[in-house]
Amino acid sequence: MMVADFIVKKSRLWNEELIRSTFSMTDAKHILSIPLARIPQDDFLVWKGEASGEYFVRSAYKMPLQLLGDPTYLQQQTKYMPFYKKL
């Protein structure tokens, strides 16, 4: 399954029943606490990856620095900044 399968398309809310029946109580609670965008947006590349194909935390720090020139990036992220800092 994909993340989109757990979202009710019309309301743009989590499908709580499906999430609770698929994941443990703890995992479901964490998933349901993730905010969803109310306005659909096109997917865009967030992590370009390393040449090795492995994920490294340092590559995650590089990406925002590269995107700072894109004003829509900051606009989209400002609302959820406290959430991502906790994450």
Backbone as XML, in Angstrom:
<?xml version="1.0"?>
<chain id="A" units="angstrom">
  <residue number="1" name="MET">
    <atom name="N" x="0.839" y="-1.190" z="0.000"/>
    <atom name="CA" x="0.000" y="0.000" z="0.000"/>
    <atom name="C" x="0.880" y="1.248" z="0.000"/>
  </residue>
  <residue number="2" name="MET">
    <atom name="N" x="0.292" y="2.319" z="-0.444"/>
    <atom name="CA" x="0.978" y="3.605" z="-0.454"/>
    <atom name="C" x="0.306" y="4.521" z="0.568"/>
  </residue>
  <residue number="3" name="VAL">
    <atom name="N" x="1.005" y="5.561" z="0.974"/>
    <atom name="CA" x="0.457" y="6.513" z="1.941"/>
    <atom name="C" x="-0.880" y="7.054" z="1.436"/>
  </residue>
  <residue number="4" name="ALA">
    <atom name="N" x="-0.976" y="7.348" z="0.155"/>
    <atom name="CA" x="-2.217" y="7.905" z="-0.414"/>
    <atom name="C" x="-3.416" y="6.988" z="-0.181"/>
  </residue>
  <residue number="5" name="ASP">
    <atom name="N" x="-3.173" y="5.688" z="-0.034"/>
    <atom name="CA" x="-4.260" y="4.745" z="0.216"/>
    <atom name="C" x="-4.890" y="4.941" z="1.594"/>
  </residue>
  <residue number="6" name="PHE">
    <atom name="N" x="-4.194" y="5.621" z="2.481"/>
    <atom name="CA" x="-4.677" y="5.846" z="3.843"/>
    <atom name="C" x="-5.320" y="7.221" z="4.015"/>
  </residue>
  <residue number="7" name="ILE">
    <atom name="N" x="-5.493" y="7.942" z="2.910"/>
    <atom name="CA" x="-6.085" y="9.281" z="2.946"/>
    <atom name="C" x="-7.415" y="9.255" z="2.200"/>
  </residue>
  <residue number="8" name="VAL">
    <atom name="N" x="-8.462" y="9.822" z="2.827"/>
    <atom name="CA" x="-9.774" y="9.945" z="2.172"/>
    <atom name="C" x="-9.653" y="11.105" z="1.186"/>
  </residue>
  <residue number="9" name="LYS">
    <atom name="N" x="-9.781" y="10.809" z="-0.083"/>
    <atom name="CA" x="-9.499" y="11.792" z="-1.141"/>
    <atom name="C" x="-10.376" y="13.047" z="-1.060"/>
  </residue>
  <residue number="10" name="LYS">
    <atom name="N" x="-11.675" y="12.884" z="-0.839"/>
    <atom name="CA" x="-12.580" y="14.036" z="-0.844"/>
    <atom name="C" x="-12.350" y="14.973" z="0.335"/>
  </residue>
  <residue number="11" name="SER">
    <atom name="N" x="-12.116" y="14.407" z="1.512"/>
    <atom name="CA" x="-11.973" y="15.242" z="2.704"/>
    <atom name="C" x="-10.530" y="15.606" z="3.015"/>
  </residue>
  <residue number="12" name="ARG">
    <atom name="N" x="-9.569" y="14.909" z="2.380"/>
    <atom name="CA" x="-8.148" y="15.120" z="2.637"/>
    <atom name="C" x="-7.815" y="14.873" z="4.105"/>
  </residue>
  <residue number="13" name="LEU">
    <atom name="N" x="-8.472" y="13.877" z="4.704"/>
    <atom name="CA" x="-8.216" y="13.470" z="6.085"/>
    <atom name="C" x="-7.733" y="12.029" z="6.089"/>
  </residue>
  <residue number="14" name="TRP">
    <atom name="N" x="-7.062" y="11.654" z="7.174"/>
    <atom name="CA" x="-6.643" y="10.261" z="7.321"/>
    <atom name="C" x="-7.861" y="9.349" z="7.394"/>
  </residue>
  <residue number="15" name="ASN">
    <atom name="N" x="-7.757" y="8.169" z="6.824"/>
    <atom name="CA" x="-8.784" y="7.146" z="6.957"/>
    <atom name="C" x="-8.480" y="6.425" z="8.278"/>
  </residue>
  <residue number="16" name="GLU">
    <atom name="N" x="-9.016" y="6.955" z="9.356"/>
    <atom name="CA" x="-8.679" y="6.472" z="10.699"/>
    <atom name="C" x="-8.976" y="4.989" z="10.877"/>
  </residue>
  <residue number="17" name="GLU">
    <atom name="N" x="-10.109" y="4.551" z="10.386"/>
    <atom name="CA" x="-10.489" y="3.146" z="10.548"/>
    <atom name="C" x="-9.459" y="2.221" z="9.884"/>
  </residue>
  <residue number="18" name="LEU">
    <atom name="N" x="-9.059" y="2.559" z="8.675"/>
    <atom name="CA" x="-8.072" y="1.744" z="7.960"/>
    <atom name="C" x="-6.715" y="1.773" z="8.665"/>
  </residue>
  <residue number="19" name="ILE">
    <atom name="N" x="-6.312" y="2.931" z="9.118"/>
    <atom name="CA" x="-5.024" y="3.054" z="9.807"/>
    <atom name="C" x="-5.029" y="2.249" z="11.099"/>
  </residue>
  <residue number="20" name="ARG">
    <atom name="N" x="-6.101" y="2.360" z="11.868"/>
    <atom name="CA" x="-6.171" y="1.638" z="13.143"/>
    <atom name="C" x="-6.247" y="0.124" z="12.938"/>
  </residue>
  <residue number="21" name="SER">
    <atom name="N" x="-6.817" y="-0.310" z="11.818"/>
    <atom name="CA" x="-6.909" y="-1.750" z="11.558"/>
    <atom name="C" x="-5.638" y="-2.311" z="10.910"/>
  </residue>
  <residue number="22" name="THR">
    <atom name="N" x="-4.784" y="-1.423" z="10.415"/>
    <atom name="CA" x="-3.575" y="-1.860" z="9.718"/>
    <atom name="C" x="-2.343" y="-1.818" z="10.614"/>
  </residue>
  <residue number="23" name="PHE">
    <atom name="N" x="-2.273" y="-0.816" z="11.493"/>
    <atom name="CA" x="-1.078" y="-0.590" z="12.307"/>
    <atom name="C" x="-1.357" y="-0.838" z="13.781"/>
  </residue>
  <residue number="24" name="SER">
    <atom name="N" x="-0.285" y="-0.973" z="14.542"/>
    <atom name="CA" x="-0.431" y="-1.104" z="15.993"/>
    <atom name="C" x="-1.041" y="0.185" z="16.539"/>
  </residue>
  <residue number="25" name="MET">
    <atom name="N" x="-1.572" y="0.124" z="17.759"/>
    <atom name="CA" x="-2.206" y="1.292" z="18.364"/>
    <atom name="C" x="-1.210" y="2.458" z="18.448"/>
  </residue>
  <residue number="26" name="THR">
    <atom name="N" x="0.024" y="2.163" z="18.840"/>
    <atom name="CA" x="1.046" y="3.210" z="18.974"/>
    <atom name="C" x="1.375" y="3.824" z="17.619"/>
  </residue>
  <residue number="27" name="ASP">
    <atom name="N" x="1.610" y="2.966" z="16.612"/>
    <atom name="CA" x="1.936" y="3.481" z="15.280"/>
    <atom name="C" x="0.770" y="4.265" z="14.696"/>
  </residue>
  <residue number="28" name="ALA">
    <atom name="N" x="-0.441" y="3.771" z="14.868"/>
    <atom name="CA" x="-1.621" y="4.475" z="14.356"/>
    <atom name="C" x="-1.736" y="5.862" z="14.983"/>
  </residue>
  <residue number="29" name="LYS">
    <atom name="N" x="-1.489" y="5.949" z="16.264"/>
    <atom name="CA" x="-1.552" y="7.243" z="16.965"/>
    <atom name="C" x="-0.541" y="8.228" z="16.363"/>
  </residue>
  <residue number="30" name="HIS">
    <atom name="N" x="0.661" y="7.740" z="16.088"/>
    <atom name="CA" x="1.694" y="8.607" z="15.510"/>
    <atom name="C" x="1.335" y="9.026" z="14.085"/>
  </residue>
  <residue number="31" name="ILE">
    <atom name="N" x="0.844" y="8.094" z="13.306"/>
    <atom name="CA" x="0.456" y="8.410" z="11.923"/>
    <atom name="C" x="-0.656" y="9.452" z="11.918"/>
  </residue>
  <residue number="32" name="LEU">
    <atom name="N" x="-1.659" y="9.249" z="12.753"/>
    <atom name="CA" x="-2.796" y="10.171" z="12.778"/>
    <atom name="C" x="-2.424" y="11.560" z="13.285"/>
  </residue>
  <residue number="33" name="SER">
    <atom name="N" x="-1.280" y="11.675" z="13.933"/>
    <atom name="CA" x="-0.838" y="12.991" z="14.413"/>
    <atom name="C" x="-0.093" y="13.777" z="13.330"/>
  </residue>
  <residue number="34" name="ILE">
    <atom name="N" x="0.177" y="13.146" z="12.201"/>
    <atom name="CA" x="0.871" y="13.832" z="11.105"/>
    <atom name="C" x="-0.143" y="14.691" z="10.348"/>
  </residue>
  <residue number="35" name="PRO">
    <atom name="N" x="0.096" y="15.988" z="10.254"/>
    <atom name="CA" x="-0.851" y="16.863" z="9.552"/>
    <atom name="C" x="-0.800" y="16.624" z="8.045"/>
  </residue>
  <residue number="36" name="LEU">
    <atom name="N" x="-1.957" y="16.718" z="7.419"/>
    <atom name="CA" x="-2.058" y="16.571" z="5.966"/>
    <atom name="C" x="-2.357" y="17.923" z="5.335"/>
  </residue>
  <residue number="37" name="ALA">
    <atom name="N" x="-1.840" y="18.133" z="4.138"/>
    <atom name="CA" x="-2.128" y="19.362" z="3.399"/>
    <atom name="C" x="-3.604" y="19.374" z="3.022"/>
  </residue>
  <residue number="38" name="ARG">
    <atom name="N" x="-4.275" y="20.476" z="3.234"/>
    <atom name="CA" x="-5.700" y="20.598" z="2.901"/>
    <atom name="C" x="-5.902" y="20.828" z="1.407"/>
  </residue>
  <residue number="39" name="ILE">
    <atom name="N" x="-4.896" y="21.411" z="0.763"/>
    <atom name="CA" x="-4.974" y="21.673" z="-0.667"/>
    <atom name="C" x="-4.029" y="20.711" z="-1.367"/>
  </residue>
  <residue number="40" name="PRO">
    <atom name="N" x="-4.547" y="19.922" z="-2.309"/>
    <atom name="CA" x="-3.671" y="18.984" z="-3.017"/>
    <atom name="C" x="-2.526" y="19.708" z="-3.715"/>
  </residue>
  <residue number="41" name="GLN">
    <atom name="N" x="-1.350" y="19.125" z="-3.643"/>
    <atom name="CA" x="-0.182" y="19.690" z="-4.299"/>
    <atom name="C" x="0.484" y="18.592" z="-5.118"/>
  </residue>
  <residue number="42" name="ASP">
    <atom name="N" x="1.125" y="18.986" z="-6.174"/>
    <atom name="CA" x="1.876" y="18.024" z="-6.960"/>
    <atom name="C" x="3.050" y="17.529" z="-6.125"/>
  </residue>
  <residue number="43" name="ASP">
    <atom name="N" x="3.398" y="16.264" z="-6.318"/>
    <atom name="CA" x="4.577" y="15.733" z="-5.659"/>
    <atom name="C" x="5.813" y="16.427" z="-6.203"/>
  </residue>
  <residue number="44" name="PHE">
    <atom name="N" x="6.811" y="16.553" z="-5.345"/>
    <atom name="CA" x="8.082" y="17.090" z="-5.804"/>
    <atom name="C" x="9.197" y="16.368" z="-5.061"/>
  </residue>
  <residue number="45" name="LEU">
    <atom name="N" x="10.340" y="16.328" z="-5.687"/>
    <atom name="CA" x="11.476" y="15.626" z="-5.137"/>
    <atom name="C" x="11.981" y="16.342" z="-3.899"/>
  </residue>
  <residue number="46" name="VAL">
    <atom name="N" x="12.073" y="15.627" z="-2.792"/>
    <atom name="CA" x="12.556" y="16.217" z="-1.557"/>
    <atom name="C" x="13.976" y="15.747" z="-1.264"/>
  </residue>
  <residue number="47" name="TRP">
    <atom name="N" x="14.241" y="14.497" z="-1.529"/>
    <atom name="CA" x="15.573" y="13.955" z="-1.262"/>
    <atom name="C" x="16.132" y="13.371" z="-2.539"/>
  </residue>
  <residue number="48" name="LYS">
    <atom name="N" x="17.226" y="13.911" z="-2.984"/>
    <atom name="CA" x="17.827" y="13.471" z="-4.234"/>
    <atom name="C" x="18.644" y="12.204" z="-4.047"/>
  </residue>
  <residue number="49" name="GLY">
    <atom name="N" x="19.004" y="11.914" z="-2.824"/>
    <atom name="CA" x="19.756" y="10.697" z="-2.564"/>
    <atom name="C" x="21.248" y="10.866" z="-2.728"/>
  </residue>
  <residue number="50" name="GLU">
    <atom name="N" x="21.919" y="9.864" z="-2.340"/>
    <atom name="CA" x="23.365" y="9.799" z="-2.487"/>
    <atom name="C" x="23.679" y="8.939" z="-3.703"/>
  </residue>
  <residue number="51" name="ALA">
    <atom name="N" x="24.863" y="9.075" z="-4.229"/>
    <atom name="CA" x="25.262" y="8.271" z="-5.389"/>
    <atom name="C" x="25.157" y="6.775" z="-5.085"/>
  </residue>
  <residue number="52" name="SER">
    <atom name="N" x="25.346" y="6.421" z="-3.814"/>
    <atom name="CA" x="25.283" y="5.014" z="-3.413"/>
    <atom name="C" x="23.848" y="4.494" z="-3.339"/>
  </residue>
  <residue number="53" name="GLY">
    <atom name="N" x="22.872" y="5.409" z="-3.345"/>
    <atom name="CA" x="21.472" y="5.013" z="-3.205"/>
    <atom name="C" x="21.043" y="4.881" z="-1.756"/>
  </residue>
  <residue number="54" name="GLU">
    <atom name="N" x="21.947" y="5.113" z="-0.824"/>
    <atom name="CA" x="21.633" y="5.026" z="0.602"/>
    <atom name="C" x="21.206" y="6.389" z="1.122"/>
  </residue>
  <residue number="55" name="TYR">
    <atom name="N" x="20.414" y="6.363" z="2.189"/>
    <atom name="CA" x="19.976" y="7.599" z="2.829"/>
    <atom name="C" x="20.929" y="7.936" z="3.962"/>
  </residue>
  <residue number="56" name="PHE">
    <atom name="N" x="21.364" y="9.175" z="4.021"/>
    <atom name="CA" x="22.193" y="9.673" z="5.111"/>
    <atom name="C" x="21.567" y="10.949" z="5.649"/>
  </residue>
  <residue number="57" name="VAL">
    <atom name="N" x="21.637" y="11.158" z="6.941"/>
    <atom name="CA" x="21.064" y="12.359" z="7.543"/>
    <atom name="C" x="21.687" y="13.601" z="6.920"/>
  </residue>
  <residue number="58" name="ARG">
    <atom name="N" x="22.977" y="13.554" z="6.631"/>
    <atom name="CA" x="23.631" y="14.746" z="6.060"/>
    <atom name="C" x="22.984" y="15.154" z="4.736"/>
  </residue>
  <residue number="59" name="SER">
    <atom name="N" x="22.498" y="14.178" z="3.963"/>
    <atom name="CA" x="21.854" y="14.523" z="2.694"/>
    <atom name="C" x="20.509" y="15.202" z="2.947"/>
  </residue>
  <residue number="60" name="ALA">
    <atom name="N" x="19.846" y="14.856" z="4.037"/>
    <atom name="CA" x="18.583" y="15.511" z="4.380"/>
    <atom name="C" x="18.821" y="16.961" z="4.775"/>
  </residue>
  <residue number="61" name="TYR">
    <atom name="N" x="19.948" y="17.252" z="5.382"/>
    <atom name="CA" x="20.269" y="18.637" z="5.747"/>
    <atom name="C" x="20.661" y="19.460" z="4.522"/>
  </residue>
  <residue number="62" name="LYS">
    <atom name="N" x="21.232" y="18.817" z="3.520"/>
    <atom name="CA" x="21.644" y="19.531" z="2.306"/>
    <atom name="C" x="20.431" y="20.037" z="1.525"/>
  </residue>
  <residue number="63" name="MET">
    <atom name="N" x="19.375" y="19.253" z="1.493"/>
    <atom name="CA" x="18.234" y="19.564" z="0.634"/>
    <atom name="C" x="17.586" y="20.907" z="0.959"/>
  </residue>
  <residue number="64" name="PRO">
    <atom name="N" x="17.232" y="21.203" z="2.210"/>
    <atom name="CA" x="16.618" y="22.519" z="2.484"/>
    <atom name="C" x="17.530" y="23.672" z="2.101"/>
  </residue>
  <residue number="65" name="LEU">
    <atom name="N" x="18.817" y="23.496" z="2.279"/>
    <atom name="CA" x="19.750" y="24.560" z="1.912"/>
    <atom name="C" x="19.707" y="24.820" z="0.410"/>
  </residue>
  <residue number="66" name="GLN">
    <atom name="N" x="19.535" y="23.769" z="-0.377"/>
    <atom name="CA" x="19.451" y="23.924" z="-1.829"/>
    <atom name="C" x="18.127" y="24.558" z="-2.243"/>
  </residue>
  <residue number="67" name="LEU">
    <atom name="N" x="17.083" y="24.339" z="-1.480"/>
    <atom name="CA" x="15.754" y="24.834" z="-1.841"/>
    <atom name="C" x="15.441" y="26.227" z="-1.312"/>
  </residue>
  <residue number="68" name="LEU">
    <atom name="N" x="16.326" y="26.788" z="-0.506"/>
    <atom name="CA" x="16.029" y="28.084" z="0.097"/>
    <atom name="C" x="15.768" y="29.171" z="-0.945"/>
  </residue>
  <residue number="69" name="GLY">
    <atom name="N" x="16.273" y="28.994" z="-2.134"/>
    <atom name="CA" x="16.026" y="29.963" z="-3.189"/>
    <atom name="C" x="14.613" y="29.884" z="-3.738"/>
  </residue>
  <residue number="70" name="ASP">
    <atom name="N" x="13.862" y="28.844" z="-3.383"/>
    <atom name="CA" x="12.492" y="28.658" z="-3.866"/>
    <atom name="C" x="11.520" y="29.192" z="-2.823"/>
  </residue>
  <residue number="71" name="PRO">
    <atom name="N" x="10.861" y="30.344" z="-3.059"/>
    <atom name="CA" x="9.971" y="30.935" z="-2.048"/>
    <atom name="C" x="8.793" y="30.046" z="-1.681"/>
  </residue>
  <residue number="72" name="THR">
    <atom name="N" x="8.323" y="29.214" z="-2.595"/>
    <atom name="CA" x="7.188" y="28.350" z="-2.267"/>
    <atom name="C" x="7.590" y="27.273" z="-1.273"/>
  </residue>
  <residue number="73" name="TYR">
    <atom name="N" x="8.842" y="26.880" z="-1.273"/>
    <atom name="CA" x="9.317" y="25.874" z="-0.314"/>
    <atom name="C" x="9.139" y="26.384" z="1.112"/>
  </residue>
  <residue number="74" name="LEU">
    <atom name="N" x="9.615" y="27.574" z="1.376"/>
    <atom name="CA" x="9.501" y="28.128" z="2.731"/>
    <atom name="C" x="8.043" y="28.369" z="3.101"/>
  </residue>
  <residue number="75" name="GLN">
    <atom name="N" x="7.252" y="28.839" z="2.155"/>
    <atom name="CA" x="5.840" y="29.107" z="2.415"/>
    <atom name="C" x="5.111" y="27.830" z="2.823"/>
  </residue>
  <residue number="76" name="GLN">
    <atom name="N" x="5.399" y="26.720" z="2.174"/>
    <atom name="CA" x="4.740" y="25.454" z="2.467"/>
    <atom name="C" x="5.189" y="24.889" z="3.805"/>
  </residue>
  <residue number="77" name="GLN">
    <atom name="N" x="6.426" y="25.113" z="4.172"/>
    <atom name="CA" x="6.986" y="24.487" z="5.359"/>
    <atom name="C" x="6.750" y="25.272" z="6.648"/>
  </residue>
  <residue number="78" name="THR">
    <atom name="N" x="6.524" y="26.564" z="6.570"/>
    <atom name="CA" x="6.394" y="27.397" z="7.767"/>
    <atom name="C" x="5.299" y="26.900" z="8.703"/>
  </residue>
  <residue number="79" name="LYS">
    <atom name="N" x="4.163" y="26.534" z="8.175"/>
    <atom name="CA" x="3.027" y="26.112" z="8.987"/>
    <atom name="C" x="3.350" y="24.865" z="9.818"/>
  </residue>
  <residue number="80" name="TYR">
    <atom name="N" x="4.145" y="23.955" z="9.247"/>
    <atom name="CA" x="4.413" y="22.683" z="9.918"/>
    <atom name="C" x="5.787" y="22.619" z="10.582"/>
  </residue>
  <residue number="81" name="MET">
    <atom name="N" x="6.482" y="23.753" z="10.640"/>
    <atom name="CA" x="7.826" y="23.773" z="11.207"/>
    <atom name="C" x="7.881" y="23.192" z="12.625"/>
  </residue>
  <residue number="82" name="PRO">
    <atom name="N" x="6.969" y="23.553" z="13.543"/>
    <atom name="CA" x="7.032" y="22.964" z="14.894"/>
    <atom name="C" x="6.910" y="21.441" z="14.872"/>
  </residue>
  <residue number="83" name="PHE">
    <atom name="N" x="6.042" y="20.926" z="13.995"/>
    <atom name="CA" x="5.881" y="19.487" z="13.883"/>
    <atom name="C" x="7.189" y="18.824" z="13.438"/>
  </residue>
  <residue number="84" name="TYR">
    <atom name="N" x="7.813" y="19.388" z="12.386"/>
    <atom name="CA" x="9.025" y="18.773" z="11.851"/>
    <atom name="C" x="10.200" y="18.916" z="12.811"/>
  </residue>
  <residue number="85" name="LYS">
    <atom name="N" x="10.215" y="19.962" z="13.625"/>
    <atom name="CA" x="11.275" y="20.080" z="14.633"/>
    <atom name="C" x="11.155" y="18.960" z="15.666"/>
  </residue>
  <residue number="86" name="LYS">
    <atom name="N" x="9.913" y="18.640" z="16.063"/>
    <atom name="CA" x="9.704" y="17.535" z="16.992"/>
    <atom name="C" x="10.100" y="16.214" z="16.363"/>
  </residue>
  <residue number="87" name="LEU">
    <atom name="N" x="9.731" y="16.061" z="15.095"/>
    <atom name="CA" x="10.022" y="14.821" z="14.382"/>
    <atom name="C" x="11.514" y="14.596" z="14.301"/>
  </residue>
</chain>
